[in-house]
Amino acid sequence: MKSTSIPRITAVSAMVLSAPLAVFGIHSIVTSGPRQAQPKPGPQLTRPVDGRRTEIRVPLGTGEDIIRAIAALPPGGGRIVLEAGIYTVRQPLVLDRNDIEITGDQEQTVLQLADRADCPLVVIGPMETPPQRKVSGVVLRKLILDGNRATQDNECNGGPCDNGGLSFIRNNALTIRSAEDIRVERVTARRARSGGMVLEKGCRRIHVSDFTSYDNHYDGFAAYETEESFFTRLYLHSNAAAGISADLRFDRNIISYTRLENNGSQGIFMRDSNFNNFNHLTITGNGAQGIFIAQADDRHTTPCTGNIFSDLAVTNSKGAGLRVNDVSCVANVLANSSFTGNGEGGVSEVSERLLARQNVDLR
Protein backbone atom coordinates (compact mmCIF):
# COMPACT_ATOMS: atom_id res chain seq x y z
CA MET A 1 0.00 0.00 0.00
CA LYS A 2 1.49 3.40 -0.99
CA SER A 3 2.39 5.84 1.79
CA THR A 4 -0.40 8.21 0.75
CA SER A 5 -3.10 5.55 0.70
CA ILE A 6 -4.05 5.55 4.36
CA PRO A 7 -4.49 9.35 4.73
CA ARG A 8 -6.55 9.31 1.52
CA ILE A 9 -8.73 6.46 2.84
CA THR A 10 -9.17 8.28 6.14
CA ALA A 11 -10.11 11.57 4.49
CA VAL A 12 -12.55 9.99 2.05
CA SER A 13 -14.12 7.92 4.83
CA ALA A 14 -14.60 11.04 6.95
CA MET A 15 -16.22 12.91 4.04
CA VAL A 16 -18.57 10.07 3.16
CA LEU A 17 -19.68 9.31 6.69
CA SER A 18 -20.07 12.90 7.82
CA ALA A 19 -22.01 14.02 4.73
CA PRO A 20 -25.43 12.82 5.94
CA LEU A 21 -24.70 14.41 9.30
CA ALA A 22 -24.16 17.80 7.72
CA VAL A 23 -27.69 17.65 6.37
CA PHE A 24 -28.95 17.54 9.91
CA GLY A 25 -28.13 21.18 10.74
CA ILE A 26 -29.65 22.70 13.82
CA HIS A 27 -30.96 26.12 12.88
CA SER A 28 -30.99 28.92 15.40
CA ILE A 29 -34.10 28.84 17.52
CA VAL A 30 -35.50 32.35 17.76
CA THR A 31 -38.45 33.40 19.88
CA SER A 32 -40.27 36.67 20.14
CA GLY A 33 -43.25 38.26 21.79
CA PRO A 34 -43.85 39.37 25.38
CA ARG A 35 -43.64 36.82 28.17
CA GLN A 36 -46.64 36.37 30.43
CA ALA A 37 -46.21 37.75 33.93
CA GLN A 38 -45.77 34.96 36.48
CA PRO A 39 -47.38 35.32 39.90
CA LYS A 40 -44.79 32.85 41.21
CA PRO A 41 -41.80 31.00 39.73
CA GLY A 42 -42.82 28.47 37.12
CA PRO A 43 -42.30 27.53 33.48
CA GLN A 44 -42.27 30.63 31.28
CA LEU A 45 -43.75 30.05 27.84
CA THR A 46 -42.91 32.02 24.73
CA ARG A 47 -45.53 31.22 22.13
CA PRO A 48 -44.50 30.70 18.49
CA VAL A 49 -44.86 33.68 16.17
CA ASP A 50 -44.67 33.50 12.38
CA GLY A 51 -43.66 29.85 12.37
CA ARG A 52 -40.98 30.17 15.03
CA ARG A 53 -40.65 27.47 17.66
CA THR A 54 -42.05 27.48 21.14
CA GLU A 55 -39.58 28.03 23.97
CA ILE A 56 -40.23 27.21 27.63
CA ARG A 57 -37.91 28.46 30.36
CA VAL A 58 -37.94 26.33 33.51
CA PRO A 59 -36.76 28.06 36.71
CA LEU A 60 -34.54 26.07 39.05
CA GLY A 61 -36.59 23.25 40.52
CA THR A 62 -37.05 19.50 40.03
CA GLY A 63 -37.24 16.95 37.27
CA GLU A 64 -41.01 17.05 37.54
CA ASP A 65 -40.93 20.69 36.43
CA ILE A 66 -38.94 19.68 33.35
CA ILE A 67 -41.33 16.81 32.59
CA ARG A 68 -44.29 19.19 32.74
CA ALA A 69 -42.51 21.60 30.41
CA ILE A 70 -41.85 18.82 27.88
CA ALA A 71 -45.52 17.81 28.02
CA ALA A 72 -46.55 21.44 27.42
CA LEU A 73 -44.67 21.68 24.12
CA PRO A 74 -46.88 21.59 21.01
CA PRO A 75 -46.84 18.64 18.59
CA GLY A 76 -44.17 20.38 16.51
CA GLY A 77 -41.74 20.34 19.42
CA GLY A 78 -39.76 23.24 20.80
CA ARG A 79 -37.02 24.25 23.19
CA ILE A 80 -36.69 23.81 26.97
CA VAL A 81 -34.22 26.21 28.63
CA LEU A 82 -32.91 25.40 32.11
CA GLU A 83 -31.15 27.68 34.59
CA ALA A 84 -27.77 27.16 36.21
CA GLY A 85 -27.98 25.04 39.36
CA ILE A 86 -29.13 21.56 40.37
CA TYR A 87 -32.45 20.00 39.30
CA THR A 88 -33.20 16.88 41.37
CA VAL A 89 -34.65 14.11 39.18
CA ARG A 90 -36.79 11.31 40.70
CA GLN A 91 -37.99 9.64 37.47
CA PRO A 92 -36.48 9.41 33.99
CA LEU A 93 -36.59 12.46 31.76
CA VAL A 94 -37.92 10.81 28.60
CA LEU A 95 -37.59 12.56 25.25
CA ASP A 96 -39.73 10.27 23.09
CA ARG A 97 -41.11 12.96 20.76
CA ASN A 98 -39.48 14.50 17.72
CA ASP A 99 -37.82 17.91 17.51
CA ILE A 100 -37.27 18.72 21.17
CA GLU A 101 -34.22 20.58 22.46
CA ILE A 102 -33.15 20.80 26.10
CA THR A 103 -30.36 23.23 26.87
CA GLY A 104 -28.70 24.33 30.08
CA ASP A 105 -26.78 27.42 31.07
CA GLN A 106 -23.12 27.12 29.96
CA GLU A 107 -22.53 23.68 31.53
CA GLN A 108 -23.62 25.01 34.93
CA THR A 109 -26.95 23.17 34.82
CA VAL A 110 -26.92 19.85 36.69
CA LEU A 111 -29.58 17.15 36.41
CA GLN A 112 -28.94 14.94 39.43
CA LEU A 113 -30.68 11.66 40.14
CA ALA A 114 -32.33 11.59 43.55
CA ASP A 115 -31.18 9.16 46.25
CA ARG A 116 -32.59 5.63 45.72
CA ALA A 117 -34.38 6.63 42.51
CA ASP A 118 -32.99 3.50 40.77
CA CYS A 119 -33.79 4.69 37.25
CA PRO A 120 -32.03 6.12 34.21
CA LEU A 121 -31.53 9.86 34.20
CA VAL A 122 -32.25 10.92 30.57
CA VAL A 123 -33.65 8.68 27.82
CA ILE A 124 -33.89 9.84 24.20
CA GLY A 125 -36.21 7.48 22.35
CA PRO A 126 -39.12 5.15 23.15
CA MET A 127 -39.15 3.27 26.46
CA GLU A 128 -40.72 0.03 25.20
CA THR A 129 -38.50 -2.96 24.39
CA PRO A 130 -38.30 -3.79 21.56
CA PRO A 131 -38.97 -0.23 20.35
CA GLN A 132 -41.81 0.12 17.86
CA ARG A 133 -40.83 3.48 16.36
CA LYS A 134 -38.01 5.96 15.78
CA VAL A 135 -37.48 9.30 17.50
CA SER A 136 -35.62 12.06 15.64
CA GLY A 137 -34.51 15.66 15.86
CA VAL A 138 -33.74 15.74 19.59
CA VAL A 139 -30.96 18.02 20.85
CA LEU A 140 -29.30 17.94 24.28
CA ARG A 141 -26.69 20.56 25.11
CA LYS A 142 -24.81 22.32 27.90
CA LEU A 143 -25.77 19.97 30.74
CA ILE A 144 -24.17 17.89 33.49
CA LEU A 145 -25.95 14.56 34.00
CA ASP A 146 -25.15 13.19 37.47
CA GLY A 147 -26.30 9.62 38.19
CA ASN A 148 -25.52 9.82 41.93
CA ARG A 149 -24.45 6.17 41.82
CA ALA A 150 -23.34 5.88 45.44
CA THR A 151 -27.00 6.00 46.53
CA GLN A 152 -28.48 3.71 43.82
CA ASP A 153 -29.13 0.03 44.50
CA ASN A 154 -29.67 -1.48 41.03
CA GLU A 155 -28.14 -1.40 37.57
CA CYS A 156 -31.54 -1.45 35.84
CA ASN A 157 -34.70 0.59 35.98
CA GLY A 158 -36.58 -0.29 39.15
CA GLY A 159 -34.74 -3.46 40.13
CA PRO A 160 -33.10 -6.59 38.66
CA CYS A 161 -32.27 -6.40 34.95
CA ASP A 162 -34.16 -7.86 31.99
CA ASN A 163 -37.28 -9.00 33.80
CA GLY A 164 -39.62 -7.33 31.34
CA GLY A 165 -40.98 -3.83 30.89
CA LEU A 166 -38.70 -1.00 31.95
CA SER A 167 -36.16 -3.35 33.51
CA PHE A 168 -34.58 -3.77 30.04
CA ILE A 169 -33.26 -0.20 30.32
CA ARG A 170 -30.02 0.30 32.26
CA ASN A 171 -29.58 3.15 34.69
CA ASN A 172 -27.27 5.17 32.47
CA ALA A 173 -26.80 8.90 32.74
CA LEU A 174 -27.89 9.17 29.07
CA THR A 175 -29.54 6.45 26.99
CA ILE A 176 -30.25 6.95 23.27
CA ARG A 177 -32.35 4.18 21.74
CA SER A 178 -34.13 3.68 18.43
CA ALA A 179 -33.24 7.24 17.42
CA GLU A 180 -31.99 9.14 14.36
CA ASP A 181 -30.59 12.60 13.74
CA ILE A 182 -29.79 13.35 17.37
CA ARG A 183 -27.28 15.93 18.64
CA VAL A 184 -25.49 15.88 22.01
CA GLU A 185 -23.22 18.86 22.56
CA ARG A 186 -21.21 20.03 25.58
CA VAL A 187 -22.67 17.42 27.91
CA THR A 188 -21.00 15.67 30.87
CA ALA A 189 -22.20 12.26 32.11
CA ARG A 190 -20.87 11.21 35.49
CA ARG A 191 -21.43 8.85 38.42
CA ALA A 192 -24.09 6.67 36.77
CA ARG A 193 -24.96 3.28 38.26
CA SER A 194 -24.51 1.76 34.80
CA GLY A 195 -22.90 3.60 31.84
CA GLY A 196 -22.28 7.25 31.11
CA MET A 197 -23.84 7.38 27.63
CA VAL A 198 -25.25 4.30 25.87
CA LEU A 199 -26.65 4.04 22.32
CA GLU A 200 -28.79 1.01 21.51
CA LYS A 201 -31.72 -0.52 19.62
CA GLY A 202 -30.93 0.91 16.19
CA CYS A 203 -29.39 4.40 16.16
CA ARG A 204 -28.32 6.34 13.06
CA ARG A 205 -26.77 9.73 12.43
CA ILE A 206 -26.07 10.53 16.06
CA HIS A 207 -23.74 13.53 16.40
CA VAL A 208 -21.88 13.89 19.71
CA SER A 209 -19.32 16.61 20.36
CA ASP A 210 -17.48 17.95 23.42
CA PHE A 211 -18.72 15.11 25.60
CA THR A 212 -17.11 14.12 28.93
CA SER A 213 -17.87 10.94 30.85
CA TYR A 214 -16.26 9.81 34.10
CA ASP A 215 -16.71 7.87 37.35
CA ASN A 216 -19.43 5.63 35.91
CA HIS A 217 -19.96 2.07 37.19
CA TYR A 218 -19.37 0.56 33.73
CA ASP A 219 -18.33 2.21 30.43
CA GLY A 220 -17.91 5.89 29.76
CA PHE A 221 -19.57 5.44 26.37
CA ALA A 222 -21.11 2.29 24.88
CA ALA A 223 -22.81 1.77 21.53
CA TYR A 224 -24.79 -1.14 20.11
CA GLU A 225 -26.59 -1.33 16.76
CA THR A 226 -25.32 2.13 15.86
CA GLU A 227 -24.27 3.32 12.40
CA GLU A 228 -23.34 6.38 10.33
CA SER A 229 -22.69 8.48 13.42
CA PHE A 230 -20.02 11.00 14.33
CA PHE A 231 -18.32 11.43 17.71
CA THR A 232 -15.68 14.09 18.26
CA ARG A 233 -13.83 15.73 21.15
CA LEU A 234 -14.74 13.13 23.75
CA TYR A 235 -12.98 12.89 27.11
CA LEU A 236 -13.70 9.50 28.68
CA HIS A 237 -11.78 8.88 31.88
CA SER A 238 -11.83 7.15 35.26
CA ASN A 239 -14.72 4.82 34.44
CA ALA A 240 -14.77 1.41 36.13
CA ALA A 241 -14.95 -0.52 32.81
CA ALA A 242 -13.96 0.68 29.31
CA GLY A 243 -13.71 4.19 27.98
CA ILE A 244 -15.53 3.07 24.81
CA SER A 245 -17.40 -0.21 24.36
CA ALA A 246 -18.42 -0.80 20.72
CA ASP A 247 -20.24 -4.10 20.64
CA LEU A 248 -22.93 -5.58 18.37
CA ARG A 249 -23.13 -3.99 14.92
CA PHE A 250 -21.31 -0.74 15.54
CA ASP A 251 -20.71 0.07 11.87
CA ARG A 252 -19.55 2.94 9.63
CA ASN A 253 -18.99 5.50 12.38
CA ILE A 254 -16.28 8.10 13.00
CA ILE A 255 -14.61 8.79 16.36
CA SER A 256 -12.06 11.60 16.33
CA TYR A 257 -10.01 13.86 18.59
CA THR A 258 -10.78 11.85 21.70
CA ARG A 259 -8.92 11.14 24.96
CA LEU A 260 -9.39 7.81 26.78
CA GLU A 261 -7.63 7.87 30.10
CA ASN A 262 -7.35 5.83 33.31
CA ASN A 263 -10.35 3.60 32.69
CA GLY A 264 -10.60 0.35 34.63
CA SER A 265 -10.37 -2.01 31.64
CA GLN A 266 -9.77 -1.11 27.97
CA GLY A 267 -9.54 2.28 26.40
CA ILE A 268 -11.59 0.81 23.51
CA PHE A 269 -13.34 -2.58 23.66
CA MET A 270 -14.60 -3.68 20.22
CA ARG A 271 -16.55 -6.70 18.98
CA ASP A 272 -18.77 -7.08 15.92
CA SER A 273 -17.77 -3.57 14.77
CA ASN A 274 -16.98 -2.84 11.14
CA PHE A 275 -15.79 -0.10 8.76
CA ASN A 276 -15.30 2.52 11.45
CA ASN A 277 -12.74 5.32 11.42
CA PHE A 278 -10.83 6.12 14.63
CA ASN A 279 -8.49 9.06 14.24
CA HIS A 280 -6.49 11.42 16.46
CA LEU A 281 -6.98 9.48 19.71
CA THR A 282 -4.93 9.66 22.90
CA ILE A 283 -5.25 6.42 24.89
CA THR A 284 -3.32 6.33 28.14
CA GLY A 285 -3.14 4.61 31.51
CA ASN A 286 -5.99 2.13 31.03
CA GLY A 287 -6.28 -0.98 33.19
CA ALA A 288 -6.19 -3.61 30.41
CA GLN A 289 -5.45 -3.13 26.68
CA GLY A 290 -5.45 0.27 25.06
CA ILE A 291 -7.57 -1.21 22.22
CA PHE A 292 -9.06 -4.72 22.25
CA ILE A 293 -10.41 -6.08 18.93
CA ALA A 294 -12.36 -9.36 18.89
CA GLN A 295 -15.33 -11.31 17.62
CA ALA A 296 -18.35 -11.83 19.88
CA ASP A 297 -17.68 -14.90 22.02
CA ASP A 298 -16.94 -17.90 19.76
CA ARG A 299 -18.95 -16.65 16.76
CA HIS A 300 -16.60 -16.11 13.83
CA THR A 301 -19.45 -14.37 11.96
CA THR A 302 -19.19 -11.38 14.32
CA PRO A 303 -15.67 -10.05 13.69
CA CYS A 304 -14.22 -6.57 13.67
CA THR A 305 -13.19 -5.84 10.07
CA GLY A 306 -12.41 -2.87 7.85
CA ASN A 307 -11.66 -0.46 10.68
CA ILE A 308 -9.06 2.30 10.25
CA PHE A 309 -7.01 3.50 13.22
CA SER A 310 -4.84 6.51 12.46
CA ASP A 311 -2.90 9.14 14.37
CA LEU A 312 -3.09 7.33 17.71
CA ALA A 313 -0.89 7.79 20.76
CA VAL A 314 -1.29 4.72 23.01
CA THR A 315 0.71 4.75 26.24
CA ASN A 316 0.98 3.02 29.60
CA SER A 317 -1.73 0.39 29.16
CA LYS A 318 -1.43 -2.48 31.63
CA GLY A 319 -1.97 -4.91 28.73
CA ALA A 320 -0.99 -4.53 25.08
CA GLY A 321 -1.39 -1.20 23.41
CA LEU A 322 -3.55 -2.89 20.74
CA ARG A 323 -4.68 -6.53 20.80
CA VAL A 324 -6.28 -8.40 17.88
CA ASN A 325 -7.80 -11.36 19.69
CA ASP A 326 -9.43 -13.45 16.91
CA VAL A 327 -8.32 -14.58 13.44
CA SER A 328 -11.69 -13.52 12.04
CA CYS A 329 -10.75 -9.86 12.65
CA VAL A 330 -9.02 -9.10 9.35
CA ALA A 331 -8.59 -6.08 7.06
CA ASN A 332 -8.09 -3.57 9.86
CA VAL A 333 -5.53 -0.82 9.31
CA LEU A 334 -3.20 0.95 11.75
CA ALA A 335 -1.33 4.02 10.50
CA ASN A 336 0.72 6.98 11.70
CA SER A 337 0.57 5.93 15.34
CA SER A 338 2.89 5.45 18.31
CA PHE A 339 2.86 2.95 21.19
CA THR A 340 4.94 3.60 24.30
CA GLY A 341 5.25 1.96 27.72
CA ASN A 342 2.45 -0.58 27.35
CA GLY A 343 2.72 -3.52 29.74
CA GLU A 344 2.40 -6.31 27.13
CA GLY A 345 3.95 -4.57 24.17
CA GLY A 346 2.69 -2.18 21.55
CA VAL A 347 0.72 -4.47 19.20
CA SER A 348 -0.31 -8.07 19.91
CA GLU A 349 -2.03 -10.37 17.37
CA VAL A 350 -3.40 -13.87 17.87
CA SER A 351 -1.97 -14.70 14.42
CA GLU A 352 0.52 -12.91 12.23
CA ARG A 353 -0.43 -10.23 9.71
CA LEU A 354 -4.03 -9.70 10.73
CA LEU A 355 -3.42 -5.97 11.01
CA ALA A 356 -2.09 -3.87 8.14
CA ARG A 357 0.45 -1.37 9.47
CA GLN A 358 1.97 1.79 8.06
CA ASN A 359 4.28 4.19 9.90
CA VAL A 360 3.75 2.64 13.34
CA ASP A 361 6.26 3.42 16.11
CA LEU A 362 6.57 0.65 18.73
CA ARG A 363 8.66 1.36 21.80
HELIX and SHEET records of a PDB file:
HELIX    1   1 SER A    5  VAL A   23  1                                  19    
HELIX    2   2 GLY A   63  ALA A   72  1                                  10    
HELIX    3   3 ARG A  149  THR A  151  5                                   3    
HELIX    4   4 GLY A  165  PHE A  168  5                                   4    
SHEET    1   A 7 GLN A  44  THR A  46  0                                        
SHEET    2   A 7 THR A  54  VAL A  58 -1                                        
SHEET    3   A 7 GLY A  78  LEU A  82  1                                        
SHEET    4   A 7 ILE A 100  THR A 103  1                                        
SHEET    5   A 7 VAL A 139  ASP A 146  1                                        
SHEET    6   A 7 THR A 109  LEU A 113  1                                        
SHEET    7   A 7 GLY A  85  VAL A  89  1                                        
SHEET    1   B 7 GLN A  44  THR A  46  0                                        
SHEET    2   B 7 THR A  54  VAL A  58 -1                                        
SHEET    3   B 7 GLY A  78  LEU A  82  1                                        
SHEET    4   B 7 ILE A 100  THR A 103  1                                        
SHEET    5   B 7 VAL A 139  ASP A 146  1                                        
SHEET    6   B 7 ALA A 179  ARG A 190  1                                        
SHEET    7   B 7 VAL A 135  SER A 136  1                                        
SHEET    1   C14 GLN A  44  THR A  46  0                                        
SHEET    2   C14 THR A  54  VAL A  58 -1                                        
SHEET    3   C14 GLY A  78  LEU A  82  1                                        
SHEET    4   C14 ILE A 100  THR A 103  1                                        
SHEET    5   C14 VAL A 139  ASP A 146  1                                        
SHEET    6   C14 ALA A 179  ARG A 190  1                                        
SHEET    7   C14 CYS A 203  TYR A 214  1                                        
SHEET    8   C14 THR A 226  GLU A 227  1                                        
SHEET    9   C14 ILE A 244  ASP A 251  1                                        
SHEET   10   C14 PHE A 221  ALA A 223  1                                        
SHEET   11   C14 MET A 197  GLU A 200  1                                        
SHEET   12   C14 LEU A 174  ARG A 177  1                                        
SHEET   13   C14 VAL A 122  ILE A 124  1                                        
SHEET   14   C14 LEU A  93  LEU A  95  1                                        
SHEET    1   D13 GLN A  44  THR A  46  0                                        
SHEET    2   D13 THR A  54  VAL A  58 -1                                        
SHEET    3   D13 GLY A  78  LEU A  82  1                                        
SHEET    4   D13 ILE A 100  THR A 103  1                                        
SHEET    5   D13 VAL A 139  ASP A 146  1                                        
SHEET    6   D13 ALA A 179  ARG A 190  1                                        
SHEET    7   D13 CYS A 203  TYR A 214  1                                        
SHEET    8   D13 PHE A 230  HIS A 237  1                                        
SHEET    9   D13 ILE A 254  GLU A 261  1                                        
SHEET   10   D13 ASN A 277  THR A 284  1                                        
SHEET   11   D13 ILE A 308  THR A 315  1                                        
SHEET   12   D13 ASN A 332  THR A 340  1                                        
SHEET   13   D13 LEU A 355  LEU A 362  1                                        
SHEET    1   E13 GLN A  44  THR A  46  0                                        
SHEET    2   E13 THR A  54  VAL A  58 -1                                        
SHEET    3   E13 GLY A  78  LEU A  82  1                                        
SHEET    4   E13 ILE A 100  THR A 103  1                                        
SHEET    5   E13 VAL A 139  ASP A 146  1                                        
SHEET    6   E13 ALA A 179  ARG A 190  1                                        
SHEET    7   E13 CYS A 203  TYR A 214  1                                        
SHEET    8   E13 THR A 226  GLU A 227  1                                        
SHEET    9   E13 ILE A 244  ASP A 251  1                                        
SHEET   10   E13 ILE A 268  ASN A 274  1                                        
SHEET   11   E13 ILE A 291  ALA A 294  1                                        
SHEET   12   E13 LEU A 322  VAL A 324  1                                        
SHEET   13   E13 VAL A 347  GLU A 349  1                                        
END                                                                             
